[in-house]
Amino acid sequence: MKDNKGFELETYCVVDLDAFRDNIVEIKRWVEDREIILAVKANAYGHGVVPICREAWNTGIRHFGVATVAEGVAIRESGIDGEVIVLTPATLEQVEAIVEFDLHPNVVSETFANALAAEGQRQGKPVGCHIEIDTGMGRTGFWHTDAVGDILHIARLPGLTIKGVFSHFPVADSQGSSDIEFTRAQLARFSRIVGELEKLGIKPELVHFSNSAGVLDHPVFGNGIRPGILAYGLYPSAEAENTVRVKPILSMFSRVIQLREYPPGTSISYGRTYTTRSKERIAVIRAGYGDGLRRALSNRGFVLIHGKRYPIVGRVCMDMTMTDVTGSSVELDDRVIILGFEDGGSITAEDHAIWAGTLNYEILTGISERVKRLYKKGEWVVEASELPYLAEYDQQE
Ligand SMILES: Cc1ncc(COP(=O)(O)O)c(C=O)c1O
């Protein structure tokens, strides 16, 4: 696989935009006419924010959720319209950019709301915001018991429109009975507050609560949902119900850069944590933790070559990883699948998460910047910078 300068890439990802579209279609089928606020924070969970937003736009998605002002500005600078909600509270110093780039921040304090309204007046622009109500997440937002008074104050600020109110679940992905009860209590609190606001004449365009787990396992409250991981084809936890059928859209590839046969008793890699038990043929792969292949996979994980799993032996290094390919026909330069499917074999971000003792979210967002993301659309596999064909694709539809 070559990059757009003609250099052969050894370690890269391919994001299947058609599969992404299929996932969105499945989510839409499940939630019917609700608005999707697509979580595209952390570079669209490592998939590349601009191509993902473009493709999402083509499926009719008009709302995007980012974590930082910089992520929101990147979306705006790529020419994507629609509503960009900065889900993580921004700093007071960022209100100027928020208003300039027409981002809708999460307002979690009256001080921030006042600063935002004042900045809107200064720039002579109407400003929109979303208000988070903490119904039990224990993180950000107005605490549910006194949220209504605070929201009332914000609603009266000149030039500032409350576009949405929302809340977030900490345990919607759990099937434990006390967790289910907790999630239900959160929904009841939120519904009560939305009802009270309505009585006071505050009716935001969007009311949203459900993340992927909320979509999968609980009734959806409001007219919007905020899925992330599900859109990228993964489930929020092993316990979450697979009520919506999705498939992973990102594959990660590398290459064999050296092969050597060692006699028994030879130690492999840093720390000498693996010693060959017999005559073993060890392949070196050009990917390591500097690419996002977790060091925790040392002597635990696997890679896929020609559809077959081979064990990672010894410590994963920053740029290289060793695998035991004894008895195989693996050759120099052969393609290695770090994440993906081939000939009935598969290795998923879930597998990596289990091996590394973490979450699939962390595996995806941990794929580093130096790993080029390519995009598959129909027969094409191209770099993000070569994706203007998506614009033509838009017009054809
Ligand atoms: C506020 C908020 N909404 C939505 C999401 C999307 O969550 P998920 O990827 O579990 O669907 C997140 C992600 O952590 C979030 O922090």
The ligand as a MOL file (V3000), in Angstrom:
LIG
                    3D

  0  0  0     0  0            999 V3000
M  V30 BEGIN CTAB
M  V30 COUNTS 16 16 0 0 0
M  V30 BEGIN ATOM
M  V30 1 C -20.8290 13.0700 26.8510 0
M  V30 2 C -20.6460 11.8770 25.9750 0
M  V30 3 N -21.6280 11.5400 25.1250 0
M  V30 4 C -21.5280 10.4760 24.3030 0
M  V30 5 C -20.4110 9.6690 24.3120 0
M  V30 6 C -20.3540 8.4680 23.4030 0
M  V30 7 O -20.2560 7.3000 24.1660 0
M  V30 8 P -20.2120 5.8490 23.4800 0
M  V30 9 O -18.9840 5.8150 22.6530 0
M  V30 10 O -20.1410 4.9230 24.6330 0
M  V30 11 O -21.4420 5.7330 22.6650 0
M  V30 12 C -19.3660 9.9780 25.1960 0
M  V30 13 C -18.1620 9.1370 25.2120 0
M  V30 14 O -17.5220 8.8580 26.1400 0
M  V30 15 C -19.4870 11.1100 26.0470 0
M  V30 16 O -18.5170 11.4370 26.9220 0
M  V30 END ATOM
M  V30 BEGIN BOND
M  V30 1 1 1 2
M  V30 2 1 2 3
M  V30 3 2 2 15
M  V30 4 2 3 4
M  V30 5 1 4 5
M  V30 6 1 5 6
M  V30 7 2 5 12
M  V30 8 1 6 7
M  V30 9 1 7 8
M  V30 10 2 8 9
M  V30 11 1 8 10
M  V30 12 1 8 11
M  V30 13 1 12 13
M  V30 14 1 12 15
M  V30 15 2 13 14
M  V30 16 1 15 16
M  V30 END BOND
M  V30 END CTAB
M  END
